[in-house]
Amino acid sequence: MTLWLATTNTHKTKEIKSFFKNTPTLRFLDLSDINCKNYIPPEETGSTFKENAGIKSAGLLKFLKDSNLSLPKPLWIVGEDSGLEVKVLKGKPGIYSARYSGPQATDQKNNQLLLKNLLGKTDRIARYVCVFSCQPLTENSQELSSSETKEFIFEGFCHGSITVEEKGVNGFGYDPLFIPQGETKTFGELSHQFKESISHRIQALKKLADTLKVEGK
């Protein structure tokens, strides 16, 4: 079975591959494996993580069906959207997590803006959210339209809080600011192995893995 990931984010691809490292029969592709320069990732116009994940998977699925490529079967198209929700900021940065500080956003700029917006706030409860939209392409579904293809949705959450300053250099995104529930250190300070065991993406991947076992029977 092949999972084709609708992403160019190498951090996400690495985490997904690492999770399935003990599943040698599973092959991974991502947008870098499309040998065609005319693929343009669809604009993320959704208002929720679920909608944006669906836009990504549907966009890649349509392109692959229209491209007349020889596709591996069975193939699952995987769109993912994730981000950080801060309670006192009414869920922001939310779906704008990656571009929170503007068009030229970087992890550092995003973190600095978040700290600025939380100045004086005592309620710093937050959670990471991950949503996968997965659409299988089987031997009999090559001719189906995107609207007729079955979609699986998997969600994962990691609860915690935001610290008052960046700590640690591990991870990416808001990890130097995020303290997972029950811990005193940020994801930036904790080991990759620990984050991998409890992260929002891992929680969603566990649900995806369970479904792949069922669908593969």
QUIFEN-V844540 format. One record per backbone hydrogen bond with DSSP energy under -0.5 kcal/mol. NH is the residue of the N-H (numbers start at 0). CO is the residue of the C=O. Records with the same first field share a line. If there is no record, write none. Layout:
NH = CO + CO
//
This chain:
1 = 73
2 = 26
3 = 1 + 75
4 = 2 + 28
5 = 77
6 = 4
9 = 7
12 = 8
13 = 9
14 = 10
15 = 11
16 = 12
17 = 13
18 = 14
19 = 15
20 = 17
22 = 19
25 = 22
26 = 0 + 24
28 = 2
30 = 4 + 6
32 = 29
33 = 30
34 = 32
35 = 33
38 = 35
39 = 37
40 = 38
44 = 42
51 = 47
52 = 48
53 = 49
54 = 50
55 = 51
56 = 52
57 = 53
58 = 54
59 = 55
60 = 56
61 = 57
62 = 58
63 = 59
64 = 60
65 = 61
66 = 62
68 = 63
70 = 68
74 = 136
75 = 1
76 = 74 + 134
77 = 3 + 75
78 = 76 + 132
80 = 130
82 = 128
84 = 126
85 = 91
86 = 84 + 124
88 = 85
89 = 86
90 = 85
91 = 88
93 = 83
95 = 92
96 = 93
98 = 95
99 = 96
101 = 98
104 = 101
109 = 105
110 = 106
111 = 107
112 = 108
113 = 109
114 = 110
115 = 111
116 = 112
117 = 113 + 114
118 = 115
120 = 117
123 = 121
125 = 159
126 = 84
127 = 157
128 = 82
129 = 155
130 = 80
131 = 153
132 = 78
133 = 131 + 151
134 = 76
135 = 149
136 = 74
137 = 135
140 = 137
143 = 140
147 = 144
148 = 144 + 145
151 = 133
153 = 131
155 = 129
157 = 127
159 = 125
160 = 178
161 = 123
162 = 176
166 = 175
168 = 187
169 = 187
174 = 171
176 = 173
177 = 173
178 = 160 + 176
179 = 177 + 184
180 = 158
182 = 179
186 = 174 + 177
187 = 174
188 = 185
189 = 185
194 = 190
195 = 191
196 = 192 + 193
197 = 193 + 194
198 = 194
202 = 198
203 = 199
204 = 200
205 = 201
206 = 202
207 = 203
208 = 204
209 = 205
210 = 206
211 = 207
212 = 208
213 = 209
214 = 210
215 = 211
216 = 213
//
